[in-house]
Structure formats: C-alpha cells, structure tokens
C-alpha cells in the first residue's frame, strides 16, 4: 500500500470512509509485516479478535430474526458456514482487500485467505458505533447467498 491514495481507494471499494484512518491502516497490517520491523504500528490481530466476536453476534442476530423456522442446531451450522475463514476470505477477496494488505516478505506478494479474512471486519468495528456496524452488516448479510440455497423465512 502506498499512501493516502491507496487508503482512499480501499475505502471506496469497501463502501465506508473511516473517521480515524489509523484503524484502517491497522486492519490492513498483517502480523508478518509488523514482525519484520517495517513499522511500529500494531498489526490487525487484536482487531481480528474483536471483529470475529462482533461478526458472530451480528450474524447470530440476523439468522435468529430471519430464519425463525430453523432450530438452534441448524442456526449454529448456518452461522458457522457464514463466519468461517473460507466464507470471510471469499468476501474479502470480492471486495479486493488483498490489494491493500501490508504483508511480510514470506508471502512474496501472494495473498492467503487467512490474511484477507483477517482484515474484515475488525477495522470497521473499532471505527464505528455498534448500531451502524450492525445495520451495515445486516444489509450485507441479506445479499449473501445462503450456503444451502435457503432464503430467509423458507421452510426447511
């Protein structure tokens, strides 16, 4: 990533403009980059920890409200399919987050799914108030294809 122009482009791609750009920079900084001593900035691991928990709550709430016909076990399986590394990687790559990640030399320019998924959604969570994060995530969830092809409110 090279400066403010790239950060602006990244914000355009994800559809959100950060009030505190440092949170975006942290979200895009993989530990492999930070550990090479290139920056004093922290890596995204702490944001990833928080973001994973927040995303799980938001997805749980969405599924609970929109799939009221499903029992708890099915809701749990569905949530696991939506918030797993593979699903988050697909989503992060569809947003083009890989183009903006700060990765260490061991990645040699190649993006791994884990790296892309780690940038989403931790950075946004630190920068937003809870209600707006929840609304935006619900909007995006409604456009995600159900792993089993089921739509909200459909009988199983």
C-alpha positions in Angstrom: 0.0 0.0 0.0 1.4 3.4 -0.9 0.0 6.2 1.0 -3.3 8.1 1.2 -4.4 7.5 -2.4 -4.5 3.7 -1.8 -6.3 4.2 1.5 -8.9 6.3 -0.2 -9.4 3.7 -2.9 -9.7 1.0 -0.3 -12.4 2.9 1.5 -14.3 3.4 -1.8 -14.1 -0.4 -2.5 -15.4 -1.3 0.9 -18.1 1.4 0.8 -17.0 3.0 4.1 -14.9 6.1 4.9 -13.0 5.9 8.2 -13.1 8.9 10.6 -9.8 7.7 12.0 -7.7 6.4 9.2 -5.3 4.7 11.7 -7.9 2.0 12.2 -7.9 1.1 8.5 -4.1 1.1 8.5 -4.1 -1.3 11.4 -6.8 -3.5 9.9 -4.6 -3.9 6.8 -1.4 -4.6 8.6 -0.7 -8.4 8.8 1.5 -9.6 11.6 4.0 -10.9 9.1 4.6 -7.3 8.0 4.7 -5.9 11.6 7.0 -8.6 12.8 9.6 -7.8 10.1 10.1 -4.5 11.9 9.0 -2.3 9.0 6.5 -0.4 11.1 6.0 0.5 14.7 2.2 0.3 14.0 0.4 -2.6 15.6 -0.9 -5.5 13.4 -4.6 -6.5 12.9 -4.6 -9.4 15.3 -6.3 -7.6 18.1 -8.9 -6.1 15.8 -9.4 -9.6 14.2 -10.2 -10.9 17.7 -12.8 -8.2 18.4 -14.1 -8.3 14.8 -14.7 -12.1 14.9 -16.8 -11.8 18.1 -18.8 -8.8 16.8 -19.4 -10.5 13.4 -20.6 -13.7 15.2 -23.1 -11.7 17.2 -24.4 -9.7 14.2 -24.8 -12.9 12.1 -26.5 -14.7 15.0 -29.0 -11.9 15.4 -29.7 -11.8 11.7 -30.2 -15.5 11.4 -32.4 -15.6 14.6 -34.7 -12.9 13.1 -34.8 -14.0 9.5 -34.7 -17.8 9.9 -37.3 -18.2 12.7 -38.4 -21.6 11.4 -34.9 -23.2 12.0 -34.0 -25.0 15.2 -30.9 -23.9 17.2 -28.7 -26.6 15.7 -29.4 -25.5 12.2 -28.9 -21.9 13.1 -25.5 -22.8 14.6 -24.4 -24.7 11.5 -25.5 -21.8 9.3 -23.7 -19.2 11.4 -20.5 -21.4 11.3 -20.7 -21.5 7.5 -21.1 -17.8 7.2 -18.4 -16.7 9.6 -15.8 -19.3 8.8 -12.4 -18.4 7.3 -13.4 -19.7 3.8 -16.5 -17.5 3.6 -14.8 -14.4 5.0 -11.9 -15.0 2.6 -14.3 -15.1 -0.4 -16.0 -11.9 0.8 -12.7 -10.1 1.5 -11.4 -11.1 -1.9 -14.6 -10.0 -3.6 -14.0 -6.5 -2.0 -10.4 -6.5 -3.3 -8.9 -6.3 0.2 -5.9 -8.3 -0.9 -4.7 -5.4 -3.0 -4.3 -3.3 0.1 -2.9 -5.6 2.7 0.6 -5.0 4.2 2.2 -8.4 4.1 5.6 -9.6 5.1 8.2 -10.9 2.6 7.3 -14.6 3.3 4.1 -14.0 1.3 6.1 -12.8 -1.7 3.1 -10.8 -3.0 0.7 -13.7 -2.8 -2.4 -13.2 -0.7 -3.6 -16.0 1.6 -7.2 -16.4 2.5 -6.4 -16.1 6.2 -4.7 -12.7 5.6 -7.6 -11.3 3.6 -10.2 -12.6 6.1 -8.2 -11.1 9.0 -8.7 -7.6 7.7 -12.5 -8.0 7.8 -14.4 -6.8 9.9 -12.1 -5.7 12.8 -11.0 -2.4 11.5 -14.5 -1.2 10.8 -15.7 -2.3 14.2 -13.2 -0.1 16.0 -14.1 2.9 13.9 -17.9 2.7 14.2 -20.6 2.8 16.7 -22.3 -0.5 17.4 -25.7 0.3 15.7 -24.2 1.4 12.4 -21.9 -1.6 12.3 -24.9 -3.9 12.9 -27.1 -2.2 10.3 -24.4 -2.3 7.6 -23.5 -5.9 8.4 -27.2 -6.9 8.2 -27.6 -5.2 4.8 -24.6 -7.1 3.5 -25.8 -10.4 5.0 -29.1 -10.1 3.2 -27.2 -10.1 -0.1 -25.1 -13.2 0.8 -26.1 -16.4 -0.8 -27.2 -19.0 1.8 -24.7 -21.9 1.8 -27.6 -24.4 1.4 -29.6 -22.2 -1.0 -32.3 -21.4 1.6 -33.8 -18.0 1.8 -35.0 -16.3 5.0 -38.4 -17.4 6.1 -38.4 -20.5 3.9 -39.4 -23.8 5.4 -36.6 -26.4 5.7 
